[in-house]
Amino acid sequence: MLVRTFGPAFAVTVAGLVLALCYGGATGIGGAAVLAVLEISLSFDNAVVNATVLGRMSEKWQRLFLTVGVLIAVVGMRLLVPLLVVCLTAGMSPVQAYELAMRGGEPTTPGSYGWTLHQAHPAIAAFGGVFLLTLFLNYIFEEREITWLSWIERPLAKLGRLRQLSVIVAAGALVFTASVLALGHDPGNVMVAGALGLITYLLVKGLGDLFEPDSSASRLTRATGRAALLVFLYLEVVDATFSFDGVIGAFAITSDPVLIAIGLGIGAMYIRSLTVFLVRRGTLNDYAYLEHGAQWAVGALAVLLLCTIRYDVPELVTALVGIGFIGTALLSSVIRNRNTRADALGQDELLAHHTAG
């Protein structure tokens, strides 16, 4: 199962590193390898979040997530979207943006590709931050049988009885971001980008809920047809939003868009393979708090992403926060499983004692 699930990632790694070697020599292969590690470390929490969604899809759509989906992630998010952002920010044509990208230049050099993309960072961070924040709030305001950080999750779930509270809080966070964190930038652009992030979440999530069967048996039935397509689109938007910090952070390593696409593409393939692995192994069912930890990591990432509009937040901090939440949740799940088994064993021994007596 391990080879079957991660086999495509291994193949992409070999092909990507060979391509990087042919393109940029030893420097190219080194840069691609570092970028792949960067993507994996920054997006580990993404795999857990994706697994909670991917588990609702049939195996056919899971395969599409690993094939068509990774093309969207690599070619679309890692290559075309930065070009599109530069086109819109600098008022260039796609051809001009591509020529600017191939000329290279450091992100600190005015007029370079990296510099132009960095100038668009406030709008990118607002879109991604508000989208992820709404995703987190929608989860944390929902009442559920199992809670991890019960001292805060249960009160928040009670507050969530107020309909659309997640939208209200996200909108308030956007107003604060535009009026306080966006000082020195264009608050209007930040407000518009954040509003688009909120609208995108509500639209994709709403369409997914519309086509999802509402019967109690649907929880055991994986989505197919239009429902699966909408879940797939929702998953792609979530995955793309997670990758914003990786794309921006990649320019600290190299400004070459080809190497960025190769390196981040390799990392994205491992994250997608890990997502499928978690689903097929049933890891989220075995470790009850893992999903909670991933969602708290999403919330932390959303806040950090919004903070980067005004403050410099190192990518290492973002990665450590996400891994910290997931690691702690995993440890808590292991302890919970151990206590559950001990209680079950104790009850069995007590029953056996009474039966013998």
Buried (B, 14 or more C-beta within 10 A) or exposed (E): EEEEBBEBBEEBBEEBBEBBBEBBEEBBBBBBBBBBBBBBBBBBBBBBBBBBBBBBBBEEBBBBBBEEBBEBBBEBBBBBBBBEBBBEBBEBEEEBBBEBBEEBBEBEEEEBBBBBBBBBBBBBBBBBBBBBBBBBBBBBBEEEEEBBBEEEBEEBBEEBEEEEBBBEBBBEBBEEBBEEBBEEBBBEBBBBBBBBBBEBBBEBBEBBEEBBEEEEEEEEEBBEEEBBBBBBBBBBBBBBBBBBBBBBBBBEBBBBBBBBBBBBBBBBBBBBBBBBBBBBBEBBEEBBBBBBBBBBBBBBBBBBBBBBBBEEBEBEEBBEBBBBBBBBBBEBBEEBEEEEEEEEEEEEEEEEEEEEE
